[in-house]
């Protein structure tokens, strides 16, 4: 059993939530990461074989009588400027993984963050003043150092002062894009690669309920720190 602290904007712990962490399927997480990286490959690397390179098909010299090794043409792979042997050609590197396996891999990656005390929740993001200094001060107040992935949402209704949830997400992106090693995304778009690439994961209270639905009697009040 591990705990996730829910803090306010000043870093005061309002609540601590117990989250059970069963055995993690590390092999499945690795497979999901390999699949994601493989699907990002364009697969456009290409080399020319001997039938594609420019050059004469005429024999440079006759077959016998010269004392030199026999050779077919100047397109031979053993010649400089000849075709490539077993070189790369455009192909599809994408891999498939069942949807249930992808979801379990993401869930286990999140549980690994919880086990390592790298998941923090905030009661409400400071969107009144969408400035970079405000977000930097927030991260310092709650004790986040190093890389951080901020997952926004879910937002059934847009926050106060915004016409839509997309506008609120855009505001947070602008607040964090000048901060080194800080990335903002929608909580619905979380993936294994982004979760493992960043040291910390910051979500809202609603986001914590979305990722780990609270069970009755599992929450306990926090202590002032």
C-alpha positions as CSV (number, residue, x, y, z in Angstrom):
1,X,0.0,0.0,0.0
2,X,1.4,3.4,-1.0
3,X,0.2,6.9,-0.4
4,X,-0.4,9.9,-2.7
5,X,-0.6,13.3,-1.1
6,X,-3.2,15.9,-2.3
7,X,-1.8,19.4,-1.7
8,X,-3.0,22.9,-2.1
9,X,-1.2,25.5,-4.1
10,X,1.0,26.4,-1.1
11,X,2.2,22.8,-0.6
12,X,0.1,22.0,2.5
13,X,-1.1,18.4,2.5
14,X,-4.9,18.3,2.6
15,X,-5.4,14.6,2.2
16,X,-3.5,11.4,1.8
17,X,-4.9,8.6,-0.2
18,X,-3.9,4.9,0.1
19,X,-3.4,3.2,-3.2
20,X,-2.7,-0.6,-3.3
21,X,0.3,-1.5,-5.4
22,X,0.2,-5.2,-6.5
23,X,3.0,-6.9,-8.4
24,X,4.0,-5.0,-11.5
25,X,4.4,-6.7,-14.8
26,X,7.8,-5.2,-15.8
27,X,8.0,-7.3,-19.0
28,X,4.7,-6.0,-20.2
29,X,5.8,-2.4,-19.5
30,X,9.0,-3.0,-21.5
31,X,7.0,-4.5,-24.3
32,X,4.7,-1.5,-24.4
33,X,7.6,0.9,-24.5
34,X,9.3,-1.0,-27.3
35,X,6.1,-0.9,-29.3
36,X,5.7,2.8,-28.8
37,X,9.2,3.6,-29.9
38,X,8.9,1.2,-32.8
39,X,5.7,2.9,-34.0
40,X,7.5,6.3,-34.0
41,X,10.0,5.1,-36.5
42,X,9.4,6.3,-40.0
43,X,11.2,3.4,-41.7
44,X,12.5,5.5,-44.6
45,X,16.1,4.3,-44.5
46,X,17.1,3.0,-47.9
47,X,20.1,1.8,-49.8
48,X,20.6,0.9,-53.5
49,X,21.3,-2.6,-54.7
50,X,23.5,-3.4,-57.7
51,X,20.5,-3.1,-60.1
52,X,19.8,0.5,-58.9
53,X,23.2,2.2,-58.9
54,X,24.5,4.0,-61.9
55,X,27.2,2.3,-63.9
56,X,28.0,0.3,-67.0
57,X,27.1,-3.4,-67.2
58,X,30.2,-4.0,-69.3
59,X,33.0,-6.2,-67.9
60,X,36.0,-4.0,-67.0
61,X,38.3,-6.6,-68.5
62,X,38.0,-10.0,-70.1
63,X,37.4,-13.1,-68.0
64,X,40.8,-14.8,-68.5
65,X,44.3,-14.1,-69.5
66,X,44.9,-10.8,-67.5
67,X,46.1,-12.4,-64.2
68,X,43.6,-10.3,-62.3
69,X,40.5,-11.5,-60.4
70,X,37.4,-12.0,-62.5
71,X,34.7,-9.4,-62.2
72,X,31.3,-8.9,-63.6
73,X,30.6,-5.2,-63.8
74,X,31.2,-1.9,-62.0
75,X,28.0,-2.2,-60.0
76,X,29.4,-5.1,-58.0
77,X,29.0,-4.6,-54.2
78,X,32.7,-5.2,-53.7
79,X,33.5,-2.1,-55.8
80,X,33.5,1.4,-54.6
81,X,30.3,3.0,-55.7
82,X,28.6,-0.4,-56.2
83,X,25.4,-1.6,-54.7
84,X,24.9,-2.3,-51.0
85,X,24.7,-5.8,-49.6
86,X,21.8,-6.4,-47.2
87,X,21.3,-2.7,-46.7
88,X,18.1,-1.2,-45.2
89,X,15.0,-0.7,-47.3
90,X,11.8,1.2,-46.4
91,X,9.6,-0.9,-44.2
92,X,7.0,-0.7,-41.5
93,X,8.4,-1.1,-38.0
94,X,5.1,-0.8,-36.2
95,X,4.1,-3.4,-33.7
96,X,0.7,-4.5,-32.3
97,X,-0.3,-5.0,-28.7
98,X,-3.8,-5.8,-27.5
99,X,-5.8,-2.9,-26.0
100,X,-6.1,-4.6,-22.7
101,X,-2.3,-5.2,-22.6
102,X,-1.7,-1.5,-23.4
103,X,-4.0,-0.4,-20.6
104,X,-2.5,-2.8,-18.1
105,X,1.0,-1.6,-19.0
106,X,0.0,2.0,-18.5
107,X,-1.7,1.2,-15.2
108,X,1.4,-0.7,-14.0
109,X,3.7,2.2,-15.0
110,X,1.5,4.6,-12.9
111,X,1.5,2.2,-10.0
112,X,5.3,2.1,-10.2
113,X,5.3,5.9,-9.9
114,X,3.0,5.6,-6.9
115,X,5.2,3.0,-5.3
116,X,8.2,5.3,-5.7
117,X,6.3,8.3,-4.3
118,X,6.6,10.2,-7.6
119,X,2.9,11.0,-8.0
120,X,1.5,14.2,-6.5
121,X,-1.9,15.6,-6.7
122,X,-3.0,19.2,-6.4
123,X,-6.4,20.4,-5.2
124,X,-6.7,23.0,-8.0
125,X,-4.3,24.4,-10.6
126,X,-3.6,28.1,-10.5
127,X,-5.3,29.3,-13.6
128,X,-6.2,32.8,-12.5
129,X,-2.8,34.2,-13.5
130,X,-1.5,32.0,-16.4
131,X,2.1,33.0,-16.0
132,X,5.2,30.8,-16.1
133,X,6.4,32.2,-12.8
134,X,3.2,31.0,-11.2
135,X,3.7,27.5,-12.3
136,X,7.4,27.5,-11.4
137,X,6.5,28.7,-7.9
138,X,3.8,26.0,-7.6
139,X,6.3,23.2,-8.5
140,X,8.8,24.6,-6.0
141,X,6.1,24.8,-3.2
142,X,5.0,21.2,-3.6
143,X,8.6,20.0,-3.8
144,X,8.9,18.9,-7.4
145,X,12.5,18.9,-8.6
146,X,13.7,17.5,-12.0
147,X,11.4,16.4,-14.8
148,X,7.7,16.5,-14.4
149,X,4.7,15.4,-16.4
150,X,1.6,17.5,-15.7
151,X,-1.6,15.7,-16.7
152,X,-4.6,18.0,-17.0
153,X,-8.2,16.8,-16.6
154,X,-10.7,15.4,-16.8
155,X,-12.7,18.5,-17.2
156,X,-16.5,17.9,-17.6
157,X,-16.9,21.7,-17.5
158,X,-14.3,24.4,-18.4
159,X,-12.7,26.1,-15.4
160,X,-13.8,29.6,-14.4
161,X,-12.6,32.2,-16.8
162,X,-12.3,29.8,-19.8
163,X,-14.7,29.1,-22.6
164,X,-13.6,25.5,-23.0
165,X,-11.4,22.8,-21.5
166,X,-9.1,23.2,-24.5
167,X,-8.4,26.8,-23.6
168,X,-7.5,25.8,-20.1
169,X,-5.1,23.2,-21.3
170,X,-3.6,25.7,-23.7
171,X,-3.1,28.1,-20.8
172,X,-1.2,25.4,-18.8
173,X,0.9,24.5,-21.8
174,X,1.9,28.2,-22.1
175,X,2.7,28.3,-18.4
176,X,5.1,25.3,-18.6
177,X,6.6,25.4,-22.1
178,X,9.5,27.6,-20.9
179,X,10.2,25.4,-17.9
180,X,13.0,22.8,-18.6
181,X,11.9,19.2,-18.5
182,X,8.3,20.0,-17.8
183,X,5.6,18.6,-20.1
184,X,1.9,19.1,-20.1
185,X,-0.7,16.8,-21.6
186,X,-4.3,15.7,-21.2
187,X,-4.8,12.9,-18.7
188,X,-6.7,11.0,-21.4
189,X,-3.6,11.1,-23.5
190,X,-1.2,9.5,-21.0
191,X,1.1,6.9,-22.3
192,X,3.8,4.6,-20.9
193,X,6.6,6.4,-22.6
194,X,5.8,9.8,-21.2
195,X,5.1,8.4,-17.7
196,X,8.5,6.7,-17.6
197,X,10.4,9.5,-19.3
198,X,9.5,12.0,-16.5
199,X,10.4,11.6,-12.8
200,X,7.3,13.1,-11.3
201,X,3.6,13.0,-12.3
202,X,1.4,15.9,-11.2
203,X,-2.4,15.6,-11.5
204,X,-5.4,17.3,-10.1
205,X,-7.7,15.8,-7.5
206,X,-10.1,14.9,-10.3
207,X,-7.3,13.4,-12.3
208,X,-6.3,11.2,-9.3
209,X,-9.9,10.0,-9.1
210,X,-9.8,9.3,-12.8
211,X,-6.6,7.2,-12.6
212,X,-7.2,5.6,-9.3
213,X,-10.9,5.7,-8.3
214,X,-11.1,6.2,-4.5
215,X,-12.7,3.6,-2.4
216,X,-14.8,4.4,0.7
217,X,-12.7,4.7,3.9
218,X,-9.4,4.8,2.1
219,X,-8.7,8.6,2.4
220,X,-7.3,10.1,5.5
221,X,-6.6,13.8,6.4
222,X,-3.2,15.1,5.8
223,X,-0.7,16.6,8.2
224,X,0.7,20.1,7.9
225,X,4.2,20.0,6.5
